[in-house]
Amino acid sequence: MTLSFFDQFSSTSLLGIPLIALALTLPWILYPAPSTRWLNNRALSLEGWFISRFAQQLMLPINPGGHKWAAMFTALVLFLITLNILGLLPYTFTPTTQLSMNLGFAAPLWLATVIIGMRNQPTIALGHLLPEGTPTPLIPVLIIIETISLFIRPIALGVRLTANLTAGHLLIGLISTAAVVLLPIMPSVAILTSSILFLLTLLEIAVAMIQAYVFVLLLSLYLQENV
């Protein structure tokens, strides 16, 4: 019974074709395509307002040289939010619970910010490895510690997103199973458990959006250090 809770995180396949590819392409189909009309409908207007406001707030502390990343960051946060929320539906697969996929998002973008910093301002980028005013005997140790913390950033990004979504899915699975088991035995307790499950589902919807935003926000902070 315990293993069945983790079966929802395995990537299924149909006729030898992994269905994770279908799960990754589905979010782009759900969003309305841009229109050439002078007046847009409500969905396009809401989408355009959200994209403009999000890009404006995200790029506010970043120098103008990093504003070219606005489109990619906005597309990434929309993509992650859609994947996370769609994964809360019954009988669906959440690709963002896979650590390999989250690391595939985090590592290249983090590496791109580091390369930009090394190319544009190598002195400042290397200066982050040694805080100002460090005592001379601690310089080698601090350089090693800061280097490890630099390379652990993409791992932390991927693990944070994976762990939060996996924990939420497991909690929903456990509480829903408890509600079904308790229904014929103690209906009042089952109703209370179902209400807790409803509140937990609302919490997980908020977590799905917040974690996508935190993922992109941390990437923007890494970009801000190197631009």
N, C-alpha and C positions, 0 to 999 in steps of 0.2 A: 504493500500500500504506500510505503514511503517513497519508493522509486517512481511511482506513477505521478507524483507531484512534479518531478523533474523531467518527465517526458515532454512537457509542454515547451521546454527549452531546446529540444533536439530539432535539428533542421530536417524536415521531412522532404520526401521526394516522390514524384509521380512519374512512372515509366522511366525511371532513371534520371529524371530532370529535377534538380533541386528547386523547391518552391520558394526559396528565399529570394530568387531572382524576381518572381512574380510579386512578392511582398515589397520589394524595393522599387518596382516600377509603378505599383498601384497609387502611391500618393500623388504622383505627377498627373495622373488622369483625373483626380478628384478636383483639382483647382481649375477655375474657369480660365479660358484662354483670353488674352488681351483682344479688345475689339477696336476696330477702326472708326467706330461711330463717335460723334461729338459728345453724346451723353451716354454714360455707362449705366448698367443696371446696379442694383444695390450690392450684389456680391462683388463685382469688380471694384466698385467704389470703396467698399469695406477693405478689400484686399489691398488696394492701392494706399489707403490711409494707414493701414497697419504696417506695410512695408516702409513707407516714408518715415513714419514716426519711430519705428524700431531702428532703422538705419541712422536716423538723426541722433537718437539717444546713444547708440552704440559707438558712433564715430565722433561724438562730441569731445572726449578727452584726447583723441588721437590726432597727430599732426596731419596736415593736408596730404602728405606723401602716402599715408596709409589708407586714404579714403577709397582707393581703388579696390580695396578688399570688401567694401560695403555690400556689393551685390552677392558675392560668394558667401559671406557670413549670414546675410538675410535668407538666401536660399537654403543654407544649411540648417538654420534654426526652424524654418518652416518644414523642412524635410524631417527633422528629428521629432518635432512636435506631432506631426501627422503619424509617423511610425509608432511613437509611444502611445498615442491615444487609440489608434486602430488596434494595437496589441491588447487593449483592455476588453475588446469585444469577445464574446464566447467563440470558441473553436477557431481562433486566429493564432498566427505566429508572430512574435515580436522580434524582428531582426536585431534591435538594439540591446537585447539580452545576451547577444553573442559578443564575447570579449574581443574576438579576432576582428569583427567588423568595426567595433568602436575604436580599437587601436589603429585600424586602417584609416579611420577618419582623423584621429588625433595625431598620429606620428608624422604624416606628410605635412600637415599644416603647421605643426610645431617646428619641424625641421625647416620649413620655408621661412618662418619668422627668424630663426637663428641665422640662416644663410643671409637674409636681408640685413640683419644687424652686423654680421661679420663683413659684409661687402660695403655697406654705407658708412658705418662708424665702428671700425674694429677696436679702437681704443676703449670706447665706452662699453662695447659689448664684452670685452675681456675684463674691463674694470668691475663688472658685476660679480666676477668670481672672487674679488678681494675687497671687502668693505674698507672704507677710509678710516684711518686711525688704528688699524690692527697692529697689535704688538708683534715684533719681529719673530719671536719663537713660534707664534701661532700661525704664521703665514702659510707654511706648507699644509698644515692640517685644515685650515679654512678653505684653501684652494681645492683640496680634495672633497671636502664636504659640499661646497658650492657647486662643484662639477657634478657630483652625484645628484644633488637636488635639481640641477638643470636637466639631466638626462632622465630623471624619474618623472618629469612633468607629463609627458604623453601617456605613461603608464597610469599615473594618477587620474588623468582625464578619462581614459577608457574604463578603468576599474570603478571609478565613482558612478559613471552612468550605468554600467552593467550591474553593480551591486544594488543600487537603489531600485532599479526596475525589477531585478530578480527577487529582491526581498518583498516588494509589493505584490508581485504575482503569487509568490508562495503564501503570503498572508491571506490573499483573497481565496486561493485554493483551499487552504486549511479551514478558514471560517465558513466557506460555502459548504464544504463537506460536513463540518460539524452541524450546520443548520439542517441539512438533509437527514443526517442520522438522528438528530434529536426531535425531528418533526413528529414521528409516530409515538415517541416515548414521552416527551415533555413538550407539548405544543407551545406553551407560554415561553419557555426558554428558547425554543426555536425561533419564535417571533422576535424575541430580544436579540438573538444572534443575527437574524436577518437585518434588523435595523442597524446593528453594528456593521454588518457587511455593506449596507448602503452608504453609511458614513465613510467607511474605508474606501469604497469605490470613488466617492467624491474627492477624498484625500489623494488617491492615486492619480486622478485626472490632474489635480494641481501639481503633484510631484512630476508627472510626465512633462508638463509644460515648463516647470521650474528647472528641471534637470537639463532640458534642451537649451534653455536660456543660459544656465550656468556654464554649460559646455562651451558655447560660443563666446560668452563673456570672458572666460579665462583665456581663450585664444586671442581675443582682442587685447587683453592685458599683456599677453606675451608679445603681441605685435607692437603695442605702445612702448614697450621697453627697447625695441630694436629699430624703431623708425625715428 
